[in-house]
Amino acid sequence: MLWAPDEDALLRDAVRQHGVRRWEYVASAVPNRSVASCSARWEELQRRRSRSRQAWTEHEDKLLSAIVDTEGAGQWTIVASFLPGRNAKQCRERWHHQLNPSIKREAWSTDEDALLVTLQQNFGNAWSRMVPHLPGRTDNAIKNRWHSASFRARVQYAGSHDWGPGDLTSESQASAMAPVSPLGFDGYATGRATVSPLESSVVDDLEGMWADVAACLIDEDPHEGDGHDGE
């Protein structure tokens, strides 16, 4: 017997409450449906076929945003059950990398680039570990910034000119080709940006750091350490 929309709603509510392993409890919340029927229906709602690699449509984006507003950004299996052809991982990544309104879409600032240099020295290419230190930037955005031509040009210029912590003194100097400087890092300059002791502690010799990072960027494989690119 086909499932009705109201039954699907009951099933989602039950899964939300009991999880996807306690099917006897889930089935008790859906009248006239057995444990096997509920489990099979949930698997059907989660099963993804033809759209696994298709681009997201505007309608899907709007629907995903509306569902996240209702369900929250966390229960992705439930969110995906509303979107035929999409699984939990796709929904999660689409939200976090494209639709989340907290994502920063403006150009990277000089301070952000300087902090990225410091974080990369501390964390390597573990982009997701940098996310808490760069509010509004996703791990994919951080990775793409690190490998971008404009970032490399900025850091290489900084390294070749021996720029130090006091050499960049105003926002007007932070153009696309301006050198990176840690202006605003606690203990160095104006305090325009605040970083944790963990981040500031690794910057013991800033002048040498610029040259070292510039040299690494020249030799580095731009695809090394790549994670997912998002859609």
C-alpha positions as CSV (number, residue, x, y, z in Angstrom):
1,M,0.0,0.0,0.0
2,L,1.4,3.4,-1.0
3,W,2.4,5.8,1.7
4,A,0.4,9.0,2.1
5,P,2.1,12.4,2.8
6,D,0.7,12.5,6.3
7,E,2.2,9.0,7.0
8,D,5.5,10.3,5.8
9,A,5.2,13.2,8.2
10,L,4.5,10.8,11.0
11,L,7.5,8.7,10.0
12,R,9.8,11.7,10.0
13,D,8.5,12.8,13.4
14,A,9.1,9.3,14.8
15,V,12.6,9.0,13.3
16,R,13.4,12.4,14.7
17,Q,12.3,11.3,18.2
18,H,13.7,7.7,18.2
19,G,16.4,7.6,15.6
20,V,16.8,5.1,12.7
21,R,17.6,2.0,14.7
22,R,14.6,1.7,17.1
23,W,12.1,0.7,14.4
24,E,9.7,-0.9,16.9
25,Y,9.2,2.5,18.5
26,V,9.0,4.3,15.2
27,A,6.3,1.8,13.9
28,S,4.2,2.3,17.0
29,A,3.9,6.0,16.1
30,V,2.6,5.2,12.5
31,P,-0.8,3.6,12.6
32,N,-1.2,0.4,10.5
33,R,2.5,0.3,9.5
34,S,4.8,-2.5,10.6
35,V,8.4,-2.3,11.6
36,A,9.5,-3.7,8.2
37,S,7.2,-1.3,6.4
38,C,8.5,1.8,8.2
39,S,12.1,0.7,7.8
40,A,11.6,0.1,4.0
41,R,9.8,3.4,3.6
42,W,12.6,5.3,5.3
43,E,15.2,3.6,3.2
44,E,13.1,4.6,0.1
45,L,13.0,8.2,1.2
46,Q,16.8,8.1,1.7
47,R,17.6,6.3,-1.5
48,R,19.2,8.5,-4.1
49,R,19.4,7.8,-7.9
50,S,19.6,10.1,-10.9
51,R,20.4,13.4,-9.3
52,S,23.5,12.3,-7.4
53,R,25.7,14.4,-9.7
54,Q,23.3,16.9,-11.1
55,A,23.5,20.6,-10.4
56,W,21.2,22.0,-7.8
57,T,18.2,23.8,-9.1
58,E,16.8,27.1,-7.8
59,H,13.7,25.3,-6.6
60,E,15.8,22.8,-4.7
61,D,17.8,25.5,-3.0
62,K,14.7,27.3,-1.9
63,L,13.2,24.1,-0.6
64,L,16.4,23.2,1.2
65,S,16.6,26.6,2.9
66,A,12.9,26.4,3.9
67,I,13.4,22.9,5.4
68,V,16.5,23.9,7.3
69,D,14.6,26.8,8.7
70,T,12.1,24.3,10.1
71,E,14.2,21.3,10.9
72,G,17.5,23.0,11.8
73,A,20.9,22.5,10.3
74,G,21.7,19.1,11.8
75,Q,19.2,16.3,11.1
76,W,20.3,15.9,7.5
77,T,18.7,12.5,7.0
78,I,15.3,14.1,7.8
79,V,16.1,17.1,5.6
80,A,17.0,14.9,2.7
81,S,13.8,12.9,3.0
82,F,12.0,16.0,1.7
83,L,14.3,16.3,-1.3
84,P,13.9,13.5,-3.9
85,G,17.2,12.7,-5.5
86,R,19.3,14.2,-2.7
87,N,21.0,12.5,0.2
88,A,22.0,13.8,3.6
89,K,25.6,14.5,2.6
90,Q,24.6,16.5,-0.4
91,C,22.1,18.5,1.6
92,R,24.6,19.2,4.3
93,E,27.3,20.3,1.9
94,R,25.0,22.4,-0.2
95,W,23.8,24.2,2.9
96,H,27.2,24.8,4.6
97,H,29.1,25.7,1.4
98,Q,26.5,27.6,-0.6
99,L,23.3,28.6,1.2
100,N,24.1,29.3,4.8
101,P,23.5,33.1,5.2
102,S,26.5,33.4,7.5
103,I,28.9,32.7,4.7
104,K,31.1,35.7,3.9
105,R,31.1,36.4,0.1
106,E,33.2,39.5,0.0
107,A,36.8,39.6,-1.0
108,W,39.4,38.3,1.5
109,S,40.9,41.0,3.6
110,T,44.6,41.5,4.3
111,D,44.1,40.4,7.9
112,E,42.3,37.2,6.8
113,D,45.1,36.4,4.4
114,A,47.7,37.0,7.2
115,L,45.8,34.8,9.6
116,L,45.5,32.1,6.9
117,V,49.3,32.0,6.5
118,T,49.6,31.5,10.3
119,L,46.9,28.9,10.4
120,Q,48.4,26.9,7.5
121,Q,51.7,26.8,9.3
122,N,50.0,25.5,12.4
123,F,47.4,23.1,10.9
124,G,48.9,22.3,7.5
125,N,46.2,21.7,4.9
126,A,43.5,20.7,7.4
127,W,41.1,23.3,6.2
128,S,38.2,22.3,8.4
129,R,40.3,23.0,11.5
130,M,40.7,26.6,10.3
131,V,37.0,27.3,10.0
132,P,36.5,28.4,13.7
133,H,39.3,30.9,13.3
134,L,38.0,32.5,10.1
135,P,34.3,33.3,10.8
136,G,32.1,33.2,7.7
137,R,34.7,31.2,5.6
138,T,34.0,27.6,4.8
139,D,36.7,24.9,4.6
140,N,36.3,24.8,0.9
141,A,36.6,28.6,0.6
142,I,39.7,28.5,2.8
143,K,41.3,25.8,0.6
144,N,40.4,27.7,-2.6
145,R,41.8,30.9,-1.2
146,W,45.1,29.2,-0.3
147,H,45.5,27.9,-3.8
148,S,44.3,31.1,-5.5
149,A,46.6,33.2,-7.7
150,S,45.8,36.5,-5.9
151,F,46.7,35.0,-2.5
152,R,49.9,33.6,-3.9
153,A,50.9,36.9,-5.5
154,R,50.2,38.7,-2.3
155,V,52.2,36.4,-0.1
156,Q,55.1,36.1,-2.6
157,Y,55.3,39.9,-2.8
158,A,55.3,40.1,1.0
159,G,58.1,37.5,1.2
160,S,60.3,39.1,-1.5
161,H,60.0,42.6,0.1
162,D,60.7,41.4,3.7
163,W,57.5,42.9,5.0
164,G,57.1,42.8,8.7
165,P,54.3,43.3,11.2
166,G,54.5,47.1,11.2
167,D,54.7,47.7,7.4
168,L,51.1,47.7,6.6
169,T,49.5,50.5,8.5
170,S,46.1,51.2,6.9
171,E,43.2,49.5,5.2
172,S,43.8,51.7,2.1
173,Q,47.0,49.7,1.5
174,A,45.3,46.4,1.5
175,S,44.7,46.2,-2.3
176,A,44.6,43.0,-4.3
177,M,48.4,43.1,-4.7
178,A,49.3,44.5,-1.3
179,P,51.6,42.4,0.9
180,V,50.2,40.4,3.6
181,S,50.9,41.7,7.1
182,P,49.6,40.5,10.5
183,L,48.4,44.0,11.4
184,G,45.8,43.6,14.0
185,F,47.2,40.4,15.5
186,D,47.2,40.7,19.3
187,G,50.5,41.9,20.6
188,Y,51.7,43.3,17.2
189,A,49.7,46.2,16.0
190,T,46.3,47.9,16.2
191,G,44.1,45.1,17.5
192,R,41.7,45.2,14.6
193,A,41.5,41.5,14.6
194,T,41.5,39.2,17.6
195,V,43.1,35.7,17.5
196,S,43.7,33.1,20.1
197,P,47.0,32.5,22.0
198,L,47.4,29.4,19.9
199,E,47.4,31.4,16.7
200,S,49.6,34.2,17.9
201,S,52.1,31.9,19.5
202,V,53.2,30.4,16.2
203,V,54.3,33.8,14.8
204,D,57.7,34.2,16.5
205,D,59.6,35.4,13.5
206,L,57.2,37.1,11.1
207,E,59.7,38.6,8.7
208,G,61.3,35.2,8.1
209,M,57.8,33.6,7.9
210,W,56.8,35.6,4.8
211,A,59.8,34.5,2.9
212,D,59.4,30.9,4.0
213,V,55.7,30.7,3.0
214,A,56.4,32.5,-0.3
215,A,59.0,29.8,-1.2
216,C,56.7,27.0,-0.2
217,L,53.9,28.5,-2.4
218,I,56.2,28.6,-5.4
219,D,57.0,24.9,-5.2
220,E,53.7,23.6,-3.9
221,D,51.4,21.5,-6.0
222,P,48.2,23.5,-6.2
223,H,46.1,20.4,-5.9
224,E,47.9,18.8,-3.0
225,G,45.7,18.4,0.0
226,D,42.5,19.1,-1.9
227,G,39.3,18.1,-0.2
228,H,35.8,18.4,-1.7
229,D,35.1,21.3,-4.0
230,G,31.4,21.6,-3.3
231,E,28.8,22.1,-6.0
